[in-house]
C-alpha cells in the first residue's frame, strides 16, 4: 500500500516530532496497521492508537492503491475520540 503525504501532513508531523518525537515511520506504521480506525467528517477516516497519555490520530482518505494522509496530531482527549471495544 502506498502512503501519500500532503504538505500539510508533512509539516504537522515535523512539528509533532519536535514536540513529542512522533516520527514519520511511526505515522506510516500506524496507517499500515492501525490500532483503531474511526469515521471522521466528510468521508474521512481516522487511524488512531494510544500513545503515552493520549492518542496519535492520523486522518486519511483511501485512494486507488494507497492512503493519503491529511494531517497528523496527538491529543490527550482519549475519551472523546476512542471508540469502545
SERO-4910 file (N, C-alpha, C, O; in steps of 0.05 Angstrom, whole numbers):
BEGIN
 pado doro    nc1    nc2    nc3   cac1   cac2   cac3    cc1    cc2    cc3    oc1    oc2    oc3
  Unk    A     17    -24      0      0      0      0     18     25      0     36     27     16
  Unk    A     12     43    -18     26     68    -20     15     88      1     -9     90      5
  Unk    A     33    103     14     25    123     32     33    150     20     56    155     14
  Unk    A     13    167     16     16    193      4     15    215     25     -5    217     39
  Unk    A     36    230     27     38    252     47     30    279     33     42    286     13
  Unk    A     11    293     45      6    320     36     27    339     49     40    331     68
  Unk    A     30    362     38     49    381     50     40    388     79     57    389     97
  Unk    A     14    391     83      5    398    110     11    375    129     21    381    152
  Unk    A      7    350    121     13    328    139     43    326    145     50    321    168
  Unk    A     59    331    125     88    331    130     96    353    149    112    348    168
  Unk    A     85    377    146     92    399    164     83    393    193     97    398    212
  Unk    A     58    382    195     48    376    222     65    354    235     70    355    259
  Unk    A     73    334    220     89    312    231    115    323    242    124    315    263
  Unk    A    127    341    227    153    353    236    149    369    261    166    368    279
  Unk    A    127    383    264    121    398    288    118    379    312    130    384    333
  Unk    A    103    357    308     99    338    330    125    322    336    129    313    358
  Unk    A    142    319    316    167    306    321    184    323    340    198    313    358
  Unk    A    184    349    336    198    367    353    187    367    382    202    368    401
  Unk    A    160    366    384    147    368    410    149    342    426    157    342    449
  Unk    A    141    320    413    139    294    428    150    270    412    142    247    418
  Unk    A    167    276    393    181    254    379    164    235    363    168    211    364
  Unk    A    144    245    350    127    228    332    142    228    305    144    248    291
  Unk    A    152    205    298    168    202    273    150    196    249    127    187    251
  Unk    A    161    201    226    148    194    201    142    164    199    121    155    190
  Unk    A    162    148    208    159    119    208    136    110    226    121     92    219
  Unk    A    134    123    249    112    116    268     85    122    255     66    106    258
  Unk    A     82    144    241     57    151    228     51    131    206     28    122    204
  Unk    A     70    124    190     66    104    169     59     77    180     42     63    168
  Unk    A     71     69    202     65     43    215     36     44    225     22     24    222
  Unk    A     28     66    236      0     68    246    -19     66    223    -40     53    226
  Unk    A    -13     78    200    -31     76    177    -32     48    165    -53     40    155
  Unk    A    -10     34    167     -9      7    156    -24    -13    174    -38    -30    164
  Unk    A    -20    -11    200    -33    -29    219    -44    -12    242    -32    -11    264
  Unk    A    -67      1    238    -78     18    259    -89      3    282   -100    -19    279
  Unk    A    -87     14    306   -100      2    329   -130      5    327   -145    -13    335
  Unk    A   -139     27    315   -167     32    311   -171     51    288   -155     70    284
  Unk    A   -192     48    272   -200     67    251   -228     75    257   -246     58    260
  Unk    A   -233    101    259   -259    112    264   -267    131    242   -250    143    229
  Unk    A   -293    135    238   -302    154    217   -297    183    227   -301    189    250
  Unk    A   -289    200    208   -286    228    213   -307    244    198   -328    233    191
  Unk    A   -302    269    193   -321    285    178   -317    282    148   -295    277    138
  Unk    A   -339    284    133   -339    285    104   -325    261     91   -310    265     72
  Unk    A   -330    238    101   -319    214     89   -290    208     95   -278    189     85
  Unk    A   -278    224    113   -250    219    121   -250    198    143   -268    196    159
  Unk    A   -230    181    142   -225    161    163   -202    170    181   -185    185    171
  Unk    A   -202    162    206   -181    170    224   -168    144    236   -182    130    251
  Unk    A   -143    140    230   -128    118    243   -118    129    269   -108    152    270
  Unk    A   -120    113    290   -110    123    316    -99    101    333   -107     77    330
  Unk    A    -81    109    351    -70     90    370    -64    105    396    -58    129    396
  Unk    A    -66     90    418    -59    102    444    -29    105    445    -14     87    438
  Unk    A    -20    128    454      8    135    455     12    152    480      2    174    482
  Unk    A     27    141    499     31    156    524      5    161    538    -11    142    542
  Unk    A      0    185    545    -25    192    559    -46    203    540    -64    217    549
  Unk    A    -44    197    514    -63    207    495    -65    189    471    -60    165    471
  Unk    A    -74    202    449    -78    188    423    -62    201    401    -61    226    400
  Unk    A    -50    185    385    -39    195    359    -61    190    339    -70    167    335
  Unk    A    -69    211    325    -91    209    305    -81    218    278    -67    238    275
  Unk    A    -88    202    258    -80    208    230   -104    206    212   -111    185    202
  Unk    A   -117    229    206   -139    229    187   -128    224    159   -107    235    151
  Unk    A   -143    207    144   -134    199    117   -158    193     99   -180    189    109
  Unk    A   -153    191     73   -173    182     54   -160    159     38   -136    161     32
  Unk    A   -175    139     32   -166    117     15   -166    127    -14   -186    139    -23
  Unk    A   -145    122    -28   -144    128    -56   -138    102    -71   -133     81    -59
  Unk    A   -139    103    -97   -133     80   -113   -104     71   -107    -85     84   -116
  Unk    A   -101     49    -93    -74     38    -88    -60     49    -63    -37     42    -59
  Unk    A    -73     66    -48    -59     77    -25    -77     92     -6   -101     92     -8
  Unk    A    -63    105     13    -77    122     33    -63    150     33    -39    152     34
  Unk    A    -80    170     31    -70    198     31    -73    210     59    -96    212     68
  Unk    A    -51    218     71    -52    229     98    -59    259     96    -47    274     81
  Unk    A    -80    266    111    -89    294    110    -75    311    132    -68    334    127
  Unk    A    -71    300    155    -57    314    177    -49    293    198    -55    269    196
  Unk    A    -34    302    217    -24    285    239    -26    301    265    -18    324    265
  Unk    A    -37    289    286    -36    303    311    -39    284    335    -48    261    332
  Unk    A    -31    294    358    -33    280    383    -53    295    400    -53    320    400
  Unk    A    -69    280    415    -89    293    433    -90    278    460    -86    254    460
  Unk    A    -96    292    481   -100    279    507   -129    271    511   -135    259    532
  Unk    A   -146    278    492   -175    273    495   -183    244    486   -198    241    467
  Unk    A   -173    225    501   -178    197    494   -208    191    495   -218    179    476
  Unk    A   -221    198    516   -250    192    519   -267    204    496   -287    192    489
  Unk    A   -259    226    486   -274    239    465   -272    224    438   -292    222    424
  Unk    A   -249    212    432   -245    200    406   -244    170    405   -250    158    385
  Unk    A   -237    157    427   -233    128    427   -261    114    427   -278    122    443
  Unk    A   -264     95    410   -289     80    408   -287     55    425   -266     41    424
  Unk    A   -307     49    442   -306     25    459   -302      0    443   -309     -2    420
  Unk    A   -289    -19    456   -282    -44    442   -302    -65    444   -298    -87    433
***
